[in-house]
Amino acid sequence: MGSNWIAQAETPGNDQGTEVYVDFTIFGQPFIGLNGGPQFPHTEAISFQIPCKDQAEIDHYWEILTADGGQESMCGWLKDKFGVSWQVISPDLGKYLGGESAEGSQAATQAMLQMKKLDLNELKRAYESAAN
């Protein structure tokens, strides 16, 4: 992660010298952050989603983002040490939560509702046991 450009200015919501615009990169993805001042505090209305190719990648990002004070939540959601919300997911969720079997999808959804970090093998087991 790194910051490429920072603009400082006096605005109605910020004092002179306060960062207003920050251009940064997270895991290779460019972002722009705007500081709207105290009338626009950070909330969970802004979150990031990380689509992971497999369980190893889910585990990797989960470990990094919950380190040093991050907090686990439910269904693949967490907050990092800065309070930023992330959902660490997999495209495979569609196979289980929206699969051809309504019973399998319901079972996988119920299994997911009990999880913090997503467990793809458990979702698959729940789906397949109810779908058969």
CYANA upper distance limits for C-alpha pairs under 8 A (distance plus 0.5 A):
  1 MET  CA     24 PHE  CA      7.67
  1 MET  CA     25 THR  CA      5.87
  1 MET  CA     26 ILE  CA      5.35
  1 MET  CA     27 PHE  CA      6.99
  1 MET  CA     28 GLY  CA      8.29
  2 GLY  CA     24 PHE  CA      6.07
  2 GLY  CA     25 THR  CA      6.12
  2 GLY  CA     26 ILE  CA      7.80
  3 SER  CA     22 VAL  CA      7.48
  3 SER  CA     23 ASP  CA      6.38
  3 SER  CA     24 PHE  CA      4.73
  3 SER  CA     25 THR  CA      7.16
  4 ASN  CA     22 VAL  CA      8.09
  4 ASN  CA     23 ASP  CA      5.97
  4 ASN  CA     24 PHE  CA      6.08
  4 ASN  CA     25 THR  CA      8.39
  5 TRP  CA     21 TYR  CA      8.48
  5 TRP  CA     22 VAL  CA      6.30
  5 TRP  CA     23 ASP  CA      5.63
  5 TRP  CA     24 PHE  CA      7.83
  6 ILE  CA     19 GLU  CA      7.00
  6 ILE  CA     20 VAL  CA      8.09
  6 ILE  CA     21 TYR  CA      6.27
  6 ILE  CA     22 VAL  CA      5.13
  6 ILE  CA     23 ASP  CA      7.02
  7 ALA  CA     19 GLU  CA      6.35
  7 ALA  CA     20 VAL  CA      6.40
  7 ALA  CA     21 TYR  CA      5.64
  7 ALA  CA     22 VAL  CA      7.07
  8 GLN  CA     16 GLN  CA      7.59
  8 GLN  CA     17 GLY  CA      5.68
  8 GLN  CA     18 THR  CA      5.98
  8 GLN  CA     19 GLU  CA      5.15
  8 GLN  CA     20 VAL  CA      6.12
  8 GLN  CA     21 TYR  CA      7.69
  9 ALA  CA     14 ASN  CA      8.18
  9 ALA  CA     15 ASP  CA      7.95
  9 ALA  CA     16 GLN  CA      5.92
  9 ALA  CA     17 GLY  CA      6.38
  9 ALA  CA     18 THR  CA      7.01
  9 ALA  CA     19 GLU  CA      7.58
  9 ALA  CA     20 VAL  CA      7.09
 10 GLU  CA     14 ASN  CA      6.28
 10 GLU  CA     15 ASP  CA      5.71
 10 GLU  CA     16 GLN  CA      4.75
 10 GLU  CA     17 GLY  CA      7.44
 10 GLU  CA     18 THR  CA      7.87
 11 THR  CA     15 ASP  CA      7.24
 11 THR  CA     16 GLN  CA      8.09
 13 GLY  CA     36 GLY  CA      6.52
 13 GLY  CA     37 GLY  CA      4.81
 13 GLY  CA     38 PRO  CA      7.09
 13 GLY  CA     39 GLN  CA      7.69
 14 ASN  CA     18 THR  CA      6.67
 14 ASN  CA     20 VAL  CA      8.04
 14 ASN  CA     35 ASN  CA      8.45
 14 ASN  CA     36 GLY  CA      7.88
 14 ASN  CA     37 GLY  CA      5.79
 14 ASN  CA     38 PRO  CA      8.41
 19 GLU  CA     35 ASN  CA      7.32
 20 VAL  CA     33 GLY  CA      8.41
 20 VAL  CA     34 LEU  CA      6.02
 20 VAL  CA     35 ASN  CA      5.16
 20 VAL  CA     36 GLY  CA      7.62
 21 TYR  CA     32 ILE  CA      7.53
 21 TYR  CA     33 GLY  CA      6.19
 21 TYR  CA     34 LEU  CA      5.22
 21 TYR  CA     35 ASN  CA      6.89
 22 VAL  CA     32 ILE  CA      6.19
 22 VAL  CA     33 GLY  CA      5.50
 22 VAL  CA     34 LEU  CA      7.04
 23 ASP  CA     30 PRO  CA      7.89
 23 ASP  CA     31 PHE  CA      6.45
 23 ASP  CA     32 ILE  CA      5.10
 23 ASP  CA     33 GLY  CA      6.90
 24 PHE  CA     30 PRO  CA      6.35
 24 PHE  CA     31 PHE  CA      5.84
 24 PHE  CA     32 ILE  CA      6.76
 24 PHE  CA     33 GLY  CA      8.25
 25 THR  CA     29 GLN  CA      5.79
 25 THR  CA     30 PRO  CA      4.83
 25 THR  CA     31 PHE  CA      6.31
 26 ILE  CA     30 PRO  CA      7.06
 26 ILE  CA     31 PHE  CA      8.00
 35 ASN  CA     40 PHE  CA      8.38
 36 GLY  CA     40 PHE  CA      5.98
 36 GLY  CA     41 PRO  CA      8.40
 37 GLY  CA     41 PRO  CA      7.78
 42 HIS  CA     46 ILE  CA      8.26
 44 GLU  CA     84 VAL  CA      7.78
 44 GLU  CA     85 SER  CA      6.62
 46 ILE  CA     84 VAL  CA      8.39
 46 ILE  CA     85 SER  CA      7.72
 47 SER  CA     84 VAL  CA      7.08
 47 SER  CA     85 SER  CA      5.22
 47 SER  CA     86 TRP  CA      5.95
 47 SER  CA     87 GLN  CA      8.11
 48 PHE  CA     85 SER  CA      6.90
 48 PHE  CA     86 TRP  CA      5.19
 48 PHE  CA     87 GLN  CA      6.83
 49 GLN  CA     86 TRP  CA      6.04
 49 GLN  CA     87 GLN  CA      5.16
 49 GLN  CA     88 VAL  CA      6.47
 49 GLN  CA     89 ILE  CA      7.67
 50 ILE  CA     86 TRP  CA      7.86
 50 ILE  CA     87 GLN  CA      6.69
 50 ILE  CA     88 VAL  CA      5.39
 50 ILE  CA     89 ILE  CA      6.52
 50 ILE  CA     90 SER  CA      8.39
 51 PRO  CA     88 VAL  CA      6.86
 51 PRO  CA     89 ILE  CA      5.50
 51 PRO  CA     90 SER  CA      5.43
 51 PRO  CA     91 PRO  CA      6.89
 52 CYS  CA     57 GLU  CA      6.07
 52 CYS  CA     58 ILE  CA      6.25
 52 CYS  CA     88 VAL  CA      7.54
 52 CYS  CA     89 ILE  CA      6.38
 52 CYS  CA     90 SER  CA      5.27
 52 CYS  CA     91 PRO  CA      7.68
 53 LYS  CA     57 GLU  CA      6.96
 53 LYS  CA     58 ILE  CA      8.41
 53 LYS  CA     90 SER  CA      6.61
 53 LYS  CA     91 PRO  CA      7.70
 54 ASP  CA     58 ILE  CA      6.96
 54 ASP  CA     90 SER  CA      7.32
 54 ASP  CA    120 LEU  CA      8.42
 55 GLN  CA     59 ASP  CA      6.57
 55 GLN  CA    119 ASP  CA      7.50
 55 GLN  CA    120 LEU  CA      6.87
 56 ALA  CA     60 HIS  CA      6.61
 57 GLU  CA     61 TYR  CA      6.79
 58 ILE  CA     62 TRP  CA      6.48
 58 ILE  CA     88 VAL  CA      6.69
 58 ILE  CA     89 ILE  CA      7.39
 58 ILE  CA     90 SER  CA      8.19
 58 ILE  CA    117 LYS  CA      8.43
 58 ILE  CA    118 LEU  CA      8.04
 59 ASP  CA     63 GLU  CA      6.56
 59 ASP  CA    117 LYS  CA      8.44
 60 HIS  CA     64 ILE  CA      6.91
 61 TYR  CA     65 LEU  CA      6.49
 61 TYR  CA     88 VAL  CA      7.76
 62 TRP  CA     66 THR  CA      6.51
 62 TRP  CA     88 VAL  CA      7.43
 62 TRP  CA    117 LYS  CA      7.71
 63 GLU  CA     67 ALA  CA      6.57
 65 LEU  CA     70 GLY  CA      6.68
 65 LEU  CA     78 LEU  CA      8.23
 65 LEU  CA     79 LYS  CA      7.84
 65 LEU  CA     80 ASP  CA      5.50
 65 LEU  CA     81 LYS  CA      7.88
 66 THR  CA     70 GLY  CA      4.30
 66 THR  CA     71 GLN  CA      6.16
 66 THR  CA     72 GLU  CA      7.20
 66 THR  CA     78 LEU  CA      7.65
 66 THR  CA     79 LYS  CA      7.51
 66 THR  CA     80 ASP  CA      6.00
 66 THR  CA     81 LYS  CA      7.47
 67 ALA  CA     80 ASP  CA      8.00
 67 ALA  CA     81 LYS  CA      7.70
 68 ASP  CA     81 LYS  CA      6.62
 69 GLY  CA     80 ASP  CA      7.58
 69 GLY  CA     81 LYS  CA      5.30
 70 GLY  CA     78 LEU  CA      7.75
 70 GLY  CA     79 LYS  CA      5.97
 70 GLY  CA     80 ASP  CA      4.62
 70 GLY  CA     81 LYS  CA      4.75
 70 GLY  CA     82 PHE  CA      8.10
 70 GLY  CA     83 GLY  CA      7.96
 71 GLN  CA     78 LEU  CA      6.12
 71 GLN  CA     79 LYS  CA      5.65
 71 GLN  CA     80 ASP  CA      6.90
 71 GLN  CA     81 LYS  CA      7.97
 72 GLU  CA     77 TRP  CA      7.14
 72 GLU  CA     78 LEU  CA      4.95
 72 GLU  CA     79 LYS  CA      7.04
 72 GLU  CA    116 LYS  CA      6.88
 72 GLU  CA    117 LYS  CA      8.06
 73 SER  CA     77 TRP  CA      5.61
 73 SER  CA     78 LEU  CA      5.40
 73 SER  CA     79 LYS  CA      8.04
 73 SER  CA    116 LYS  CA      6.08
 74 MET  CA     78 LEU  CA      7.96
 74 MET  CA    113 LEU  CA      7.48
 74 MET  CA    114 GLN  CA      7.88
 74 MET  CA    115 MET  CA      6.38
 74 MET  CA    116 LYS  CA      4.65
 74 MET  CA    117 LYS  CA      7.67
 75 CYS  CA    112 MET  CA      6.29
 75 CYS  CA    113 LEU  CA      6.33
 75 CYS  CA    114 GLN  CA      7.92
 75 CYS  CA    115 MET  CA      6.03
 75 CYS  CA    116 LYS  CA      5.70
 75 CYS  CA    117 LYS  CA      7.06
 75 CYS  CA    118 LEU  CA      6.90
 76 GLY  CA     87 GLN  CA      5.76
 76 GLY  CA     88 VAL  CA      5.77
 76 GLY  CA     89 ILE  CA      6.74
 76 GLY  CA    115 MET  CA      7.85
 76 GLY  CA    116 LYS  CA      6.01
 76 GLY  CA    117 LYS  CA      5.26
 76 GLY  CA    118 LEU  CA      5.76
 77 TRP  CA     85 SER  CA      7.52
 77 TRP  CA     86 TRP  CA      6.16
 77 TRP  CA     87 GLN  CA      4.82
 77 TRP  CA     88 VAL  CA      6.97
 77 TRP  CA    116 LYS  CA      7.50
 77 TRP  CA    117 LYS  CA      7.87
 78 LEU  CA     85 SER  CA      6.24
 78 LEU  CA     86 TRP  CA      5.92
 78 LEU  CA     87 GLN  CA      6.91
 79 LYS  CA     83 GLY  CA      5.63
 79 LYS  CA     84 VAL  CA      5.69
 79 LYS  CA     85 SER  CA      4.93
 79 LYS  CA     86 TRP  CA      6.57
 80 ASP  CA     84 VAL  CA      5.98
 80 ASP  CA     85 SER  CA      7.16
 80 ASP  CA     86 TRP  CA      8.03
 88 VAL  CA    117 LYS  CA      8.22
 88 VAL  CA    118 LEU  CA      8.23
 89 ILE  CA     93 LEU  CA      7.93
 89 ILE  CA    118 LEU  CA      7.55
 91 PRO  CA     95 LYS  CA      8.48
 92 ASP  CA     96 TYR  CA      7.56
 92 ASP  CA    120 LEU  CA      8.22
 93 LEU  CA     97 LEU  CA      6.28
 93 LEU  CA     98 GLY  CA      8.21
 93 LEU  CA    120 LEU  CA      8.33
 94 GLY  CA     98 GLY  CA      5.58
 94 GLY  CA     99 GLY  CA      7.01
 95 LYS  CA     99 GLY  CA      5.34
 96 TYR  CA    104 GLY  CA      7.43
 96 TYR  CA    105 SER  CA      5.88
 96 TYR  CA    108 ALA  CA      6.39
 96 TYR  CA    109 THR  CA      8.33
 96 TYR  CA    123 LEU  CA      7.14
 96 TYR  CA    124 LYS  CA      6.94
 96 TYR  CA    127 TYR  CA      6.28
 97 LEU  CA    104 GLY  CA      8.31
 97 LEU  CA    105 SER  CA      5.01
 97 LEU  CA    106 GLN  CA      7.55
 97 LEU  CA    108 ALA  CA      6.41
 97 LEU  CA    109 THR  CA      6.28
 98 GLY  CA    102 ALA  CA      8.29
 98 GLY  CA    105 SER  CA      6.20
 99 GLY  CA    104 GLY  CA      7.76
 99 GLY  CA    105 SER  CA      6.36
100 GLU  CA    105 SER  CA      8.32
101 SER  CA    105 SER  CA      6.59
101 SER  CA    131 ALA  CA      6.06
102 ALA  CA    106 GLN  CA      6.60
102 ALA  CA    131 ALA  CA      8.14
103 GLU  CA    107 ALA  CA      6.69
103 GLU  CA    127 TYR  CA      8.12
103 GLU  CA    130 ALA  CA      6.11
103 GLU  CA    131 ALA  CA      6.22
104 GLY  CA    108 ALA  CA      6.60
104 GLY  CA    126 ALA  CA      7.32
104 GLY  CA    127 TYR  CA      4.47
104 GLY  CA    128 GLU  CA      6.63
104 GLY  CA    129 SER  CA      7.67
104 GLY  CA    130 ALA  CA      5.17
104 GLY  CA    131 ALA  CA      4.90
105 SER  CA    109 THR  CA      6.53
105 SER  CA    127 TYR  CA      6.39
106 GLN  CA    110 GLN  CA      6.69
106 GLN  CA    127 TYR  CA      8.25
107 ALA  CA    111 ALA  CA      6.69
107 ALA  CA    126 ALA  CA      6.00
107 ALA  CA    127 TYR  CA      6.21
107 ALA  CA    130 ALA  CA      6.80
108 ALA  CA    112 MET  CA      6.62
108 ALA  CA    123 LEU  CA      5.61
108 ALA  CA    124 LYS  CA      7.67
108 ALA  CA    126 ALA  CA      5.60
108 ALA  CA    127 TYR  CA      5.46
109 THR  CA    113 LEU  CA      6.72
109 THR  CA    123 LEU  CA      8.44
110 GLN  CA    114 GLN  CA      7.34
111 ALA  CA    115 MET  CA      7.38
111 ALA  CA    122 GLU  CA      7.98
111 ALA  CA    123 LEU  CA      6.89
111 ALA  CA    126 ALA  CA      7.20
112 MET  CA    118 LEU  CA      7.42
112 MET  CA    123 LEU  CA      7.28
115 MET  CA    119 ASP  CA      8.06
119 ASP  CA    123 LEU  CA      6.84
120 LEU  CA    124 LYS  CA      6.59
121 ASN  CA    125 ARG  CA      6.63
122 GLU  CA    126 ALA  CA      6.60
123 LEU  CA    127 TYR  CA      6.61
124 LYS  CA    128 GLU  CA      6.51
125 ARG  CA    129 SER  CA      6.41
126 ALA  CA    130 ALA  CA      6.86
127 TYR  CA    131 ALA  CA      6.43
128 GLU  CA    132 ASN  CA      6.61
